[in-house]
Amino acid sequence: MAITALKPAPSTTGTIDFFNGTKDGGEAYVDYSTQTNNLNKPLTVAVTAHDLRYASPRLTWQKDNFELMERPTDVTAEQFLDKSPEGKSFIEGAYYRDCKALVEEVTGCKNVVPFMYQTRHQPYVVKDIFDNRVKNGGLPAVHVDRDLGNLKHRLEWVFGENQAKHLMQKYKRIGIVNVWRPFGANAEVMPLAMIKHSAIEDLTYESHMRRVYSRNDPMVGIKGFKGHETSAIHDHRYLYYYVSNQTPDEVLVFNSFDTDVKKVVPHAGMLDNNTREDAPDRRSVEVRCWVFYDDE
């Protein structure tokens, strides 16, 4: 009897959390000093996520605003985790150069400035938003990294007030492109899910995003003032994509912010129903790059 090779699964099922309003109907907030908030429990949505490895036609940054690429790195897990001044300088030198070259290649834009990196440790189970924040895992609900309301603050943190003003006047389109990869092991636990929303012609930051204001944020000293997180609300027209067993030699390149909302990619970790029980915690590194587009 002939042996038939098993075909790879083109999709998986799982759950993703979305913003679900507030208990008091007021502006959403999280106070990290008192560990209080007025958030309702997230809306947990069952989804089918399509594997980017097997998507046909292939999804690309130019067409879809996110892309899976093979881009090996010589940087080791130990080097990514080294928080000494020397370790940080190494990442901000050698690894930033690699990410800058990659983003220039993908976008076709030469005005690319890597401005921060972050390593994350994502355990299989996150108890709550405060536990998650302390462990530096990914945000547990679908979000984008900025919106038009806190763009100015982040530009000022990186470039200073005068240069930020100049950049906002000079460029009609400004974006943040994220280069995300696992390290130490494949990303099996809570794979990063990308949301495609091209079917929603009237999507805006106001219509599909909600602000969660931060009080006494412990990350301000590290990441600068942000003011609020930008969480997404659910829409049945979303399409979901992920990468099965993403390796440390592979990167997801995606728009985590864009002044053109049609080009931003809401994203979050997905609880994959098919993750094996003994899968290792996910460790990842992301580099965020400002991109200033000349031709917009």
Contacts in CASP RR format, 6 or more apart in sequence:
PFRMAT RR
TARGET T0000
AUTHOR 0000-0000-0000
METHOD contacts of the structure
MODEL  1
MAITALKPAPSTTGTIDFFNGTKDGGEAYVDYSTQTNNLNKPLTVAVTAH
DLRYASPRLTWQKDNFELMERPTDVTAEQFLDKSPEGKSFIEGAYYRDCK
ALVEEVTGCKNVVPFMYQTRHQPYVVKDIFDNRVKNGGLPAVHVDRDLGN
LKHRLEWVFGENQAKHLMQKYKRIGIVNVWRPFGANAEVMPLAMIKHSAI
EDLTYESHMRRVYSRNDPMVGIKGFKGHETSAIHDHRYLYYYVSNQTPDE
VLVFNSFDTDVKKVVPHAGMLDNNTREDAPDRRSVEVRCWVFYDDE
8 51 0 8 1.000
8 53 0 8 1.000
8 54 0 8 1.000
8 244 0 8 1.000
9 51 0 8 1.000
9 244 0 8 1.000
9 274 0 8 1.000
10 50 0 8 1.000
10 51 0 8 1.000
10 54 0 8 1.000
10 55 0 8 1.000
11 48 0 8 1.000
11 49 0 8 1.000
11 50 0 8 1.000
11 51 0 8 1.000
12 48 0 8 1.000
12 49 0 8 1.000
12 51 0 8 1.000
12 242 0 8 1.000
12 244 0 8 1.000
12 272 0 8 1.000
12 273 0 8 1.000
12 274 0 8 1.000
13 46 0 8 1.000
13 47 0 8 1.000
13 48 0 8 1.000
13 49 0 8 1.000
13 272 0 8 1.000
13 273 0 8 1.000
13 274 0 8 1.000
14 46 0 8 1.000
14 47 0 8 1.000
14 48 0 8 1.000
14 49 0 8 1.000
14 270 0 8 1.000
14 271 0 8 1.000
14 272 0 8 1.000
14 273 0 8 1.000
15 44 0 8 1.000
15 45 0 8 1.000
15 46 0 8 1.000
15 47 0 8 1.000
15 270 0 8 1.000
15 271 0 8 1.000
15 273 0 8 1.000
16 44 0 8 1.000
16 45 0 8 1.000
16 47 0 8 1.000
16 142 0 8 1.000
16 193 0 8 1.000
16 240 0 8 1.000
16 268 0 8 1.000
16 269 0 8 1.000
16 270 0 8 1.000
16 271 0 8 1.000
17 42 0 8 1.000
17 43 0 8 1.000
17 44 0 8 1.000
17 45 0 8 1.000
17 140 0 8 1.000
17 141 0 8 1.000
17 142 0 8 1.000
17 268 0 8 1.000
18 42 0 8 1.000
18 43 0 8 1.000
18 44 0 8 1.000
18 45 0 8 1.000
18 141 0 8 1.000
18 142 0 8 1.000
18 231 0 8 1.000
18 232 0 8 1.000
18 233 0 8 1.000
18 234 0 8 1.000
19 28 0 8 1.000
19 39 0 8 1.000
19 42 0 8 1.000
19 43 0 8 1.000
19 141 0 8 1.000
19 142 0 8 1.000
19 210 0 8 1.000
19 212 0 8 1.000
19 231 0 8 1.000
19 232 0 8 1.000
19 233 0 8 1.000
20 39 0 8 1.000
20 40 0 8 1.000
20 41 0 8 1.000
20 42 0 8 1.000
20 43 0 8 1.000
21 28 0 8 1.000
21 39 0 8 1.000
21 40 0 8 1.000
21 210 0 8 1.000
22 28 0 8 1.000
22 38 0 8 1.000
22 39 0 8 1.000
22 40 0 8 1.000
23 38 0 8 1.000
23 39 0 8 1.000
23 40 0 8 1.000
24 38 0 8 1.000
25 38 0 8 1.000
26 38 0 8 1.000
27 211 0 8 1.000
27 213 0 8 1.000
28 37 0 8 1.000
28 38 0 8 1.000
28 39 0 8 1.000
28 210 0 8 1.000
28 211 0 8 1.000
28 212 0 8 1.000
28 213 0 8 1.000
28 231 0 8 1.000
29 37 0 8 1.000
29 38 0 8 1.000
29 212 0 8 1.000
29 213 0 8 1.000
29 214 0 8 1.000
29 215 0 8 1.000
30 36 0 8 1.000
30 37 0 8 1.000
30 39 0 8 1.000
30 129 0 8 1.000
30 212 0 8 1.000
30 213 0 8 1.000
30 214 0 8 1.000
30 215 0 8 1.000
30 229 0 8 1.000
31 37 0 8 1.000
31 215 0 8 1.000
31 216 0 8 1.000
32 130 0 8 1.000
32 133 0 8 1.000
32 214 0 8 1.000
32 215 0 8 1.000
32 216 0 8 1.000
32 217 0 8 1.000
32 218 0 8 1.000
33 215 0 8 1.000
33 216 0 8 1.000
34 216 0 8 1.000
35 130 0 8 1.000
37 129 0 8 1.000
39 129 0 8 1.000
39 212 0 8 1.000
42 140 0 8 1.000
42 141 0 8 1.000
43 234 0 8 1.000
45 234 0 8 1.000
47 193 0 8 1.000
47 240 0 8 1.000
47 270 0 8 1.000
48 240 0 8 1.000
49 193 0 8 1.000
49 240 0 8 1.000
49 241 0 8 1.000
49 242 0 8 1.000
49 270 0 8 1.000
49 272 0 8 1.000
50 239 0 8 1.000
50 240 0 8 1.000
50 241 0 8 1.000
50 242 0 8 1.000
51 241 0 8 1.000
51 242 0 8 1.000
51 243 0 8 1.000
51 244 0 8 1.000
52 59 0 8 1.000
52 68 0 8 1.000
52 194 0 8 1.000
52 241 0 8 1.000
52 242 0 8 1.000
52 243 0 8 1.000
53 68 0 8 1.000
53 243 0 8 1.000
53 244 0 8 1.000
55 241 0 8 1.000
59 66 0 8 1.000
59 67 0 8 1.000
59 68 0 8 1.000
59 196 0 8 1.000
59 241 0 8 1.000
60 67 0 8 1.000
61 67 0 8 1.000
61 106 0 8 1.000
61 107 0 8 1.000
61 177 0 8 1.000
61 253 0 8 1.000
61 254 0 8 1.000
61 255 0 8 1.000
62 106 0 8 1.000
64 196 0 8 1.000
64 198 0 8 1.000
65 254 0 8 1.000
65 255 0 8 1.000
65 258 0 8 1.000
65 263 0 8 1.000
65 264 0 8 1.000
65 265 0 8 1.000
66 194 0 8 1.000
66 196 0 8 1.000
66 241 0 8 1.000
66 252 0 8 1.000
66 253 0 8 1.000
66 254 0 8 1.000
66 255 0 8 1.000
66 265 0 8 1.000
67 106 0 8 1.000
67 252 0 8 1.000
67 253 0 8 1.000
67 254 0 8 1.000
68 243 0 8 1.000
68 246 0 8 1.000
68 250 0 8 1.000
68 251 0 8 1.000
68 252 0 8 1.000
69 102 0 8 1.000
69 106 0 8 1.000
69 250 0 8 1.000
69 251 0 8 1.000
69 253 0 8 1.000
70 249 0 8 1.000
70 250 0 8 1.000
71 98 0 8 1.000
71 102 0 8 1.000
71 181 0 8 1.000
71 249 0 8 1.000
71 250 0 8 1.000
71 251 0 8 1.000
72 249 0 8 1.000
73 95 0 8 1.000
73 98 0 8 1.000
73 181 0 8 1.000
73 248 0 8 1.000
73 249 0 8 1.000
75 91 0 8 1.000
75 94 0 8 1.000
75 95 0 8 1.000
75 183 0 8 1.000
76 183 0 8 1.000
77 183 0 8 1.000
77 184 0 8 1.000
77 248 0 8 1.000
77 283 0 8 1.000
79 87 0 8 1.000
79 90 0 8 1.000
79 91 0 8 1.000
80 91 0 8 1.000
80 119 0 8 1.000
80 183 0 8 1.000
80 283 0 8 1.000
80 285 0 8 1.000
81 119 0 8 1.000
82 88 0 8 1.000
82 90 0 8 1.000
82 91 0 8 1.000
91 117 0 8 1.000
92 114 0 8 1.000
92 117 0 8 1.000
95 117 0 8 1.000
95 287 0 8 1.000
96 114 0 8 1.000
96 117 0 8 1.000
96 287 0 8 1.000
99 114 0 8 1.000
99 179 0 8 1.000
99 287 0 8 1.000
99 289 0 8 1.000
100 112 0 8 1.000
100 113 0 8 1.000
100 114 0 8 1.000
100 289 0 8 1.000
102 179 0 8 1.000
102 251 0 8 1.000
102 253 0 8 1.000
103 109 0 8 1.000
103 112 0 8 1.000
103 114 0 8 1.000
103 177 0 8 1.000
103 179 0 8 1.000
103 253 0 8 1.000
103 289 0 8 1.000
103 291 0 8 1.000
104 110 0 8 1.000
104 112 0 8 1.000
106 177 0 8 1.000
106 253 0 8 1.000
107 177 0 8 1.000
107 291 0 8 1.000
107 293 0 8 1.000
109 291 0 8 1.000
109 292 0 8 1.000
109 293 0 8 1.000
109 294 0 8 1.000
111 171 0 8 1.000
111 291 0 8 1.000
111 292 0 8 1.000
111 293 0 8 1.000
111 294 0 8 1.000
112 177 0 8 1.000
112 289 0 8 1.000
112 290 0 8 1.000
112 291 0 8 1.000
113 158 0 8 1.000
113 289 0 8 1.000
113 290 0 8 1.000
113 292 0 8 1.000
114 287 0 8 1.000
114 288 0 8 1.000
114 289 0 8 1.000
114 290 0 8 1.000
115 158 0 8 1.000
115 288 0 8 1.000
115 289 0 8 1.000
115 290 0 8 1.000
116 223 0 8 1.000
116 287 0 8 1.000
116 288 0 8 1.000
117 285 0 8 1.000
117 286 0 8 1.000
117 287 0 8 1.000
117 288 0 8 1.000
118 136 0 8 1.000
118 223 0 8 1.000
118 285 0 8 1.000
118 286 0 8 1.000
119 136 0 8 1.000
119 183 0 8 1.000
119 283 0 8 1.000
119 284 0 8 1.000
119 285 0 8 1.000
120 136 0 8 1.000
120 137 0 8 1.000
120 138 0 8 1.000
120 282 0 8 1.000
120 283 0 8 1.000
120 284 0 8 1.000
120 285 0 8 1.000
120 286 0 8 1.000
121 135 0 8 1.000
121 136 0 8 1.000
121 137 0 8 1.000
121 281 0 8 1.000
121 282 0 8 1.000
121 283 0 8 1.000
122 137 0 8 1.000
122 138 0 8 1.000
122 189 0 8 1.000
122 190 0 8 1.000
122 269 0 8 1.000
122 281 0 8 1.000
122 282 0 8 1.000
122 283 0 8 1.000
122 284 0 8 1.000
123 135 0 8 1.000
123 189 0 8 1.000
123 281 0 8 1.000
124 189 0 8 1.000
124 190 0 8 1.000
124 275 0 8 1.000
124 279 0 8 1.000
124 281 0 8 1.000
126 132 0 8 1.000
126 135 0 8 1.000
126 137 0 8 1.000
126 140 0 8 1.000
129 140 0 8 1.000
132 138 0 8 1.000
132 139 0 8 1.000
132 140 0 8 1.000
133 218 0 8 1.000
133 219 0 8 1.000
138 269 0 8 1.000
139 229 0 8 1.000
139 231 0 8 1.000
139 268 0 8 1.000
140 268 0 8 1.000
140 269 0 8 1.000
141 231 0 8 1.000
141 232 0 8 1.000
141 268 0 8 1.000
142 195 0 8 1.000
142 231 0 8 1.000
142 232 0 8 1.000
142 266 0 8 1.000
142 267 0 8 1.000
142 268 0 8 1.000
143 229 0 8 1.000
143 230 0 8 1.000
143 231 0 8 1.000
143 232 0 8 1.000
143 266 0 8 1.000
143 267 0 8 1.000
143 268 0 8 1.000
144 209 0 8 1.000
144 230 0 8 1.000
144 232 0 8 1.000
144 256 0 8 1.000
144 257 0 8 1.000
144 264 0 8 1.000
144 265 0 8 1.000
144 266 0 8 1.000
144 267 0 8 1.000
145 176 0 8 1.000
145 178 0 8 1.000
145 230 0 8 1.000
145 256 0 8 1.000
145 257 0 8 1.000
145 288 0 8 1.000
146 154 0 8 1.000
146 176 0 8 1.000
146 226 0 8 1.000
146 230 0 8 1.000
146 256 0 8 1.000
146 257 0 8 1.000
147 205 0 8 1.000
147 209 0 8 1.000
147 211 0 8 1.000
147 230 0 8 1.000
147 257 0 8 1.000
148 205 0 8 1.000
148 259 0 8 1.000
150 226 0 8 1.000
150 227 0 8 1.000
150 228 0 8 1.000
150 230 0 8 1.000
151 168 0 8 1.000
151 174 0 8 1.000
151 257 0 8 1.000
151 259 0 8 1.000
152 164 0 8 1.000
152 168 0 8 1.000
153 224 0 8 1.000
153 225 0 8 1.000
153 226 0 8 1.000
153 227 0 8 1.000
154 224 0 8 1.000
154 226 0 8 1.000
155 163 0 8 1.000
155 164 0 8 1.000
155 167 0 8 1.000
155 168 0 8 1.000
155 174 0 8 1.000
155 290 0 8 1.000
156 164 0 8 1.000
157 224 0 8 1.000
157 225 0 8 1.000
158 164 0 8 1.000
158 290 0 8 1.000
159 167 0 8 1.000
167 174 0 8 1.000
167 292 0 8 1.000
168 174 0 8 1.000
170 292 0 8 1.000
171 292 0 8 1.000
171 293 0 8 1.000
171 294 0 8 1.000
171 296 0 8 1.000
172 259 0 8 1.000
172 293 0 8 1.000
172 296 0 8 1.000
173 258 0 8 1.000
173 259 0 8 1.000
173 260 0 8 1.000
173 292 0 8 1.000
173 293 0 8 1.000
173 296 0 8 1.000
174 258 0 8 1.000
174 259 0 8 1.000
174 290 0 8 1.000
174 291 0 8 1.000
174 292 0 8 1.000
174 293 0 8 1.000
175 255 0 8 1.000
175 257 0 8 1.000
175 258 0 8 1.000
175 259 0 8 1.000
175 290 0 8 1.000
175 291 0 8 1.000
175 292 0 8 1.000
175 293 0 8 1.000
176 255 0 8 1.000
176 256 0 8 1.000
176 257 0 8 1.000
176 258 0 8 1.000
176 288 0 8 1.000
176 289 0 8 1.000
176 290 0 8 1.000
176 291 0 8 1.000
177 253 0 8 1.000
177 254 0 8 1.000
177 255 0 8 1.000
177 256 0 8 1.000
177 288 0 8 1.000
177 289 0 8 1.000
177 291 0 8 1.000
178 252 0 8 1.000
178 253 0 8 1.000
178 254 0 8 1.000
178 255 0 8 1.000
178 256 0 8 1.000
178 286 0 8 1.000
178 287 0 8 1.000
178 288 0 8 1.000
178 289 0 8 1.000
179 251 0 8 1.000
179 252 0 8 1.000
179 253 0 8 1.000
179 286 0 8 1.000
179 287 0 8 1.000
179 288 0 8 1.000
179 289 0 8 1.000
180 192 0 8 1.000
180 251 0 8 1.000
180 252 0 8 1.000
180 253 0 8 1.000
180 254 0 8 1.000
180 284 0 8 1.000
180 285 0 8 1.000
180 286 0 8 1.000
181 246 0 8 1.000
181 248 0 8 1.000
181 250 0 8 1.000
181 251 0 8 1.000
181 252 0 8 1.000
181 284 0 8 1.000
181 285 0 8 1.000
181 286 0 8 1.000
182 246 0 8 1.000
182 247 0 8 1.000
182 248 0 8 1.000
182 282 0 8 1.000
182 283 0 8 1.000
182 284 0 8 1.000
183 248 0 8 1.000
183 283 0 8 1.000
183 284 0 8 1.000
183 285 0 8 1.000
184 248 0 8 1.000
184 283 0 8 1.000
185 248 0 8 1.000
185 280 0 8 1.000
185 282 0 8 1.000
185 283 0 8 1.000
186 245 0 8 1.000
186 246 0 8 1.000
186 247 0 8 1.000
186 248 0 8 1.000
187 243 0 8 1.000
187 245 0 8 1.000
187 246 0 8 1.000
187 282 0 8 1.000
187 284 0 8 1.000
188 245 0 8 1.000
188 272 0 8 1.000
188 275 0 8 1.000
188 276 0 8 1.000
188 279 0 8 1.000
188 280 0 8 1.000
188 282 0 8 1.000
189 275 0 8 1.000
189 279 0 8 1.000
189 280 0 8 1.000
189 281 0 8 1.000
189 282 0 8 1.000
190 269 0 8 1.000
190 270 0 8 1.000
190 271 0 8 1.000
190 272 0 8 1.000
190 282 0 8 1.000
191 242 0 8 1.000
191 243 0 8 1.000
191 244 0 8 1.000
191 246 0 8 1.000
191 269 0 8 1.000
191 270 0 8 1.000
191 272 0 8 1.000
191 282 0 8 1.000
192 242 0 8 1.000
192 243 0 8 1.000
192 246 0 8 1.000
192 252 0 8 1.000
192 267 0 8 1.000
192 268 0 8 1.000
192 269 0 8 1.000
192 270 0 8 1.000
192 284 0 8 1.000
193 240 0 8 1.000
193 241 0 8 1.000
193 242 0 8 1.000
193 267 0 8 1.000
193 268 0 8 1.000
193 269 0 8 1.000
193 270 0 8 1.000
194 240 0 8 1.000
194 241 0 8 1.000
194 242 0 8 1.000
194 252 0 8 1.000
194 254 0 8 1.000
194 265 0 8 1.000
194 267 0 8 1.000
195 232 0 8 1.000
195 238 0 8 1.000
195 239 0 8 1.000
195 240 0 8 1.000
195 241 0 8 1.000
195 265 0 8 1.000
195 266 0 8 1.000
195 267 0 8 1.000
196 238 0 8 1.000
196 239 0 8 1.000
196 240 0 8 1.000
196 241 0 8 1.000
196 265 0 8 1.000
197 203 0 8 1.000
197 208 0 8 1.000
197 235 0 8 1.000
197 237 0 8 1.000
197 238 0 8 1.000
197 239 0 8 1.000
197 266 0 8 1.000
198 262 0 8 1.000
199 237 0 8 1.000
199 239 0 8 1.000
200 208 0 8 1.000
200 235 0 8 1.000
200 237 0 8 1.000
203 261 0 8 1.000
203 262 0 8 1.000
204 261 0 8 1.000
205 230 0 8 1.000
205 261 0 8 1.000
208 232 0 8 1.000
208 233 0 8 1.000
208 235 0 8 1.000
208 266 0 8 1.000
209 230 0 8 1.000
209 231 0 8 1.000
209 232 0 8 1.000
209 233 0 8 1.000
210 230 0 8 1.000
210 231 0 8 1.000
210 232 0 8 1.000
210 233 0 8 1.000
211 228 0 8 1.000
211 229 0 8 1.000
211 230 0 8 1.000
211 231 0 8 1.000
212 228 0 8 1.000
212 229 0 8 1.000
212 230 0 8 1.000
212 231 0 8 1.000
213 227 0 8 1.000
213 228 0 8 1.000
214 226 0 8 1.000
214 227 0 8 1.000
214 228 0 8 1.000
214 229 0 8 1.000
217 226 0 8 1.000
217 227 0 8 1.000
219 226 0 8 1.000
220 226 0 8 1.000
232 266 0 8 1.000
238 266 0 8 1.000
240 270 0 8 1.000
242 270 0 8 1.000
242 272 0 8 1.000
243 250 0 8 1.000
243 252 0 8 1.000
246 252 0 8 1.000
254 265 0 8 1.000
254 267 0 8 1.000
255 263 0 8 1.000
255 264 0 8 1.000
255 265 0 8 1.000
256 264 0 8 1.000
256 265 0 8 1.000
256 267 0 8 1.000
256 288 0 8 1.000
257 264 0 8 1.000
258 264 0 8 1.000
260 296 0 8 1.000
END
